[in-house]
Amino acid sequence: MALRYTPDILTSEVWERIAFYAVASEDTFLGPPSMICSLALLSRLVYAQISFKNNPRLYARIFRFKFDASAPARRLSERWRTTKCLASELIKRCRAMKRIKTKDLNVDDVWTAYLMMSENDGKNEAQLIQWADLKSYLRALIIYRGTSYDLAWFKNPTLDSLVVWLLWETSERESIRVEGSGSDFREYLLGLLHSFIITGYRHSSTYGPDTHFSLPLCNSLSRGDITGWQSSPTSEIVHYSHRVQLVSPVVAPAAVLSLVVQADSFQDQTNIPLFTSQLPLTRADAITQGQTGPTVADVLDFHLNTRPPTLTRCKLVIDGEFIEDLEVIQDAYVDSNESGRQGSFRHDEDWYRLAACHDPWIGDLPLRGVVYTPGMLAGCWAGRLLVADFELYTSLINHQFNPSTVSVRHEPLYWELKEHHCLSPNDPLTPGMDDWGDDLLNAWLPRGATFTHLEDSLEVYDPNTGHTAIYETVISGNAALYSSTSASEKLSRSWISDASDGEIAGLRTVESGFSNQEIRLDSTSTIDDDDEYCDTVSHRSTGISDILITGRTGETYGEAWGHYEIVGRVRPWDGLVVLLRVPSNPLEQHLGRWIFKGYLHDQNFVGRWRETSTPLDSIGYEGGFVVYKMKPAREF
């Protein structure tokens, strides 16, 4: 007699495996796990065994199969990675991806896409770009916002920023060239990005007031006391089933990067600048002819070779293995201290800024982590300045003309930078001081300070206090950071539960987790209770109390584009870097003193420049810049 099969002879664990393997293959990787619906129709019993309500563990496994999990394991404590959290995040992402695919606008979905790209190690971008067609969605959204009143550009700073960042993160030069230089969409996009660059003083470029080096601010200082700072709005979103306050990413870096990649994608041998016909071919020819300034070789090098790197696509690894222990998460990539970091490691500092830098009156928040990796600025950098026509820019400020009337030219920018660390127990240099705060226009440094470079360190004398501060010089590309053994021994390796006010908050190795000693739960509290359960972060102190930057244009590039000296500082609260550039030749001071303020994003240091002759309570002459780390200068 034939045996009669009934679903109830299989245990819930077996049905969980069956349901998982029904969706865990290369053919079913992209998109929501739709095969679950077909399986659930077999019977009420099967539906009960694999439903979201009764079996969140199954959906947590599916999340691990379809999406990347390394970044949240590093950045968040364990209560964000429970089966309930992962299952809820799966549902949220699948719904968002469906709306993105059908071009149904929802601001929360744009946040979801941005955070997925922030956590991307290959799977997330495949789901967004290959299945949900994120690029087409962004294109439609950019156009729609140009015709909409309620969602118009420059009315919703959060949406502005998220869209421009996603535009940059999905940009590829080959796709831009395929689009064509004369397409209507590209012309509209260039005009939009152009407006962000020209009127950058209206948009967010720093997470905290750039006028102040010492953050958090004292309570006696009010928002009205701060000059010229455009803050990013804060949003409360649901992330892994928990509500979290995140500040919108500042829009200035994304606008600069997006505009530059649109421009340099079409720079080739067919559009070499016409003025090169009047230049000597090489530096040797220029010396023979007694000429200074750029040569044809210099111009060609900038025109053809200077390209800020876009985000490289991660290798997609699809693993359909049934994971027994969902708590075990292996990083998809191994991080390094060099600029060639891969995967979601590239966005860790950006995430920590969003999570912990939304209120300059607050110091350490529970999710605070590394906002600047020590040693990253040491090395050679190449890039470009975005410089507006001065007369047209002045007219724009005085008469509120349309930004499209102001032309922008791209100029070469080259630096050779050194990074210097003040290590405990040495006392760092005090910040500068002016009418607006800590003397931003002098890179937060005290006026009159003198810098003396020693073999492996830097001495800085402050005539205002009579104090000489000692900073150890970083060796570029060396994991040990310093050549001095005594300096390396000063690096602290002790564990502390909270950063003290004197600790450089962003300069430390952070472990995502919590401290049992700081958790107080009553008998009814659960790990999912946001009101009762508190995330804390334990971290290893570096012993670095301050970071200074020094540098110059370099001999090769200085001969072509002018010799400049550079000094600057890194703000510990959010990793903001401010550099002051001054002409090396005292007789060339007419070239001006400029500050460069920005953040490191992946391999690019990007932000805004500003001349220093205009006081901070007035709109100064300013624009965008981006540089990326390169090999030592080439000889021409």
Secondary structure, DSSP 8 states (H G I E B T S, - for coil): ------GGGS-HHHHHHHHHHHH-STTT-SSS-THHHHHHTT-HHHHHHH-TTT-HHHHHHHHHHHS--HHHHHHS-GGGSSHHHHHHHHHHHHHHHHHHHTT---HHHHHHHHHHHHT-SSHHHIIIIIIS-HHHHHHHHHHHHTT-STT-TTT-HHHHHHHHHHHHHT--HHHHHHH-TT-HHHHHHHHHHHHHHHTGGGS---SS-TT-SS-S--TTS-GGG--S-----EEEEEETTEEEEEE---HHHHHHHHHHHHHHTT-SGGG--GGGGGS-SSHHHHHHHT--S--HHHHHHHHHH------------------S-TT----SS---SSS---GGGGGHHHHHHHHH-S-TT----TT---SS-TTTT-EEEEEEEEEE-HHHHHHHHHH---GGGS-EEEEEEEEEEEEEEEETTS-------BTTBS-GGGTT--TT-EEEE-SSEEEEEETTTTEEEEEEEB-TT-TT-BS-HHHHHHS---EESS--TTS-TTSEEEE----GGG----TT--TT-TTT-----EEEE--EEEEEEEEE--HHHHHHH--EEEEEEE-TTT--EEEEEEESSGGGGGG--EEEEEEEETTEEEEEEEESSS-TTS--SEEEEEEEEESS----
